[in-house]
Amino acid sequence: MFTRTLSGGVALIGVTLLVGGVWLLMLGGSGFYALAGLMLGAVALGLWRQRRYALGVSLALLAVSVAWAWWEVGLDYWQWVPRVAMFLVVACIVTACYPQLRDTAGLAGARAVRNRLLPVLLGVLLVGGLGAFQPHPGSAALPGVEVAQAAPGEPSLEAGDPDWPQYGQNTRGSRYSALSEIDTSNVAGLEVAWQYRTGDLPVGEAAFQGTPIKLGELLYVCTPYSKVVAVDAESGEQKWAYDPQAQSKEWQRCRGLASWQAPAGEVEKSEALCRTRIVLTTLDARLITLDAHSGAVCPGFGENGQVNLLTGLSERAKASYYPTSAPLVAGDVIVTGARMQDWAARGEPSGVVRGWDVRTGKLVWAWDPAAPKRGKPLPAGQVYPDETPNFWGTASYDPALGLIYVPTGNQIPDFWGADRSLAAETYNASVVAIDVRTGIDRWHFRTVNHDLHDYDVAAQPILHDLPTGNGDTTPVVIVPTKTGQVFVLDRRDGRPVFPVESRTVSAEGAPAGQRPAPQQPYSSVSLGYAPLTEQRMWGITALDQLYCRIQFKRMHYVGDFTPLSTRKSLMYPGYYGGINWGGGAVDEASGLLLVNDIRIAHWAQFIEHEKALAAGYNPTGASGNYAEQRGAPYGVIHGMFTSPLGVPCIAPPYGTLTAIDLNSGQIAWQVPMGSTEDTPLPGGLPGLAMPIGMPTMGGPLVTQGGLVFFSGSMDHYLRAMDSRTGHVLWKGRLPVGSQATPISYQGNRSGRQYVVVTAGGAQGPGKARGDYVIAYRLP
């Protein structure tokens, strides 16, 4: 009776595979699933009739699936799971039932067959299952470059400050600490030194993503609602707090602060007040400087201690212009930009980049993409032209060259570009070198031509001095991008130091007027993304993998930069990246560039506005799956490319941490970043830590102690990894997840090295939220 019941389940799976497999064949896809469906049908018939051939067919199917997996994906572990696991389970069950089949050669013989075969199959299943808890690098073969590393020792402060005075540690954005008390030999002993809670718990779409800064004895952090708190860097005791009473916006976050210190010996009218300043931009578009010691608003700065960043912008800016990333202090100039409402409508305010006097708040210059050589601010009452590429990340600064390096976004709405302005075509998705004195750009480099995929340059550019091999160095700016390309440019003139080539990409499927760029730039330094294929489709089982293969074949996809169309079009990397705002870090001791990324495919489809409304799409809905693009001919429905189980349709990893040797431009190592422990795959049990590599936020910290610290994984850990290999040496459990970059500094009183991270959790219903600032040190 049991075998006949079992046959029904096997038959159902077989029919599903057969029908889906025939559909896939008709779409030009693999014939394996149709064959597997037929063979499962034979197994089901054998079980129903209680014939021993059921075992032979199930073993044959298992062998075919193994051979097929080997042929399609080699030894890629995660790609074997949906191809083989289900058929291995079927073989185990049929083997266990073998003595119940009527035409077996005697009960004793049938039991002997079962007793010999079943332990082997279960052993393979067990070993395969244990493999899910081991990290696997993914399908790409990595070269494994040998990288030299400086020996840990006394801090070499030529490469960094024992404090952490700026968002990226310094204006170079290197996120490198020259401290080495904590190193590969003792990091396993890290303990929590103190924990502080801001009391400003994020709710809704707010996110606590703040990377602290540290000056002297105080640590400063901003909350999602633009509040600033200062705590003792060695005890976590609050010293002061400042609340700007910022008006609420839909996208509440403050990723960081900046600081400024008056030159030694400078006499200030206000005596000691505000000789050291904390620089804050608020979510309701104000620029404020605070006295670092007391938290008092600096008198004489702007009007009543603040500058209105909406001045000079169109009326629309009141609703859609708000800073989210840390400002930059370049000498005596504060550099600001802001986020816009992506995808919403034409007519967004100007993306002008502005430089403000750090003492007075006076507007010194304005770089307007519509008039890039003007530099001088517009007269009072005039408005910078709308619809120019914006700057929503954090810039970098080279004081020796007097240049600010600004990463830019795109003209909104991002997915429609039929009538882009000259400014947009020139400066979208670029890095722009702006003279700190005049506000005029010296050069720019565009990372995407005619960006139609929201591939903003989100990460802070990193400044580095690259050895030439003859004892000299080349000053470079490193530009990580959402496409996974890393452009390494001479920061004096923007010329590529590592080769960049233009490759032809397809414009097939673009609607009339869209005019996608026929070529796109590719750097020889990259994270190794490859265009998607049917073979890279994934699932937990063969069933959802089959679904993903069918959908892939049905979608519009012609490789990198596939144009959006009125069919479902596939984007890989998706609009989150690649490398997003978390950016990277450079190990000044070894020449390694560390970057984390997101590896999720998205789909998008143009839809006429009337049809979208009739279908019930709502841009303000919780799903956020519709971009109106008012003023363009189409809106866009969009989402992650997932199976019905909610699992991404491409194979893991979904996020990695990669080390690139800047001396050769080659990948030194690449590891999946994060596990399913706190975000289990559908059907998985909470707490099972399968290190498949999950999407990441925030960025890495690298230290002279040979360590990389990272906390922006979807599981709730701060990890310390060996910078030479990527091996995890220690991890500390966080109360909730983190979306920020860790920092490291030296305590002024004790001389001890600390590592600090903020943990605010993730947005979304049912997600744990937090307001934690946590410091670690050795006992």
Protein Blocks (a to p, Z undefined) as FASTA:
>chain_A
ZZmmmmmmmmmmmmmmmmmmmmmmmnopafklmmmmmmmmmmmmmmmnopaklmmmmmmm
mmmmmmmmmmmnopafklmmmmmmmmmmmmmmmmmmmmmpmkbghjklmmmmmmmmmmmm
mmmmmmmmmmmmpccebjbdcehiacdddddddddfklpcfbdfbfnopanonopafbfk
bcfklmmmpccfbdcdehiacehjbccfbdcddehjbccdddfkopacdddfklopafbd
cdehiacdfbdcdfbdcdddddehiacfklmnokaccddddfkopacdddfklopacehi
ajehiacfkgopafklmmmgccfbdcddehjaccddddddehkbghiacfbdcdddfklo
pafbdcdfklmmnopacdehiacdehiacdfbdcdddfknopacddddddddfkbcklcc
fklmmmgoiaddddfklopafbdcdfbghiakhpacfbccddddddehlopacddddddd
fkopacdddfknopafbdcddddddfehiaghklpafbdcddfbdehiacddfklpccfb
lmlmmmmmmmmmmpccebehiacdfbdcdddddfkbpjdfklpaddfknopacddddddd
dddddddfklmmmnopafkbmnlpacfkgoiabdcdddddddfkopafbdcdfbdcdddd
fknopafbdcdeddfklmccehiaehiacdebpadehjddddfkopacdfkbfbdcdddd
dfknopafbdcddfbdcfbdcdddddfklopacdddddebjedehiacddddcddddZZ
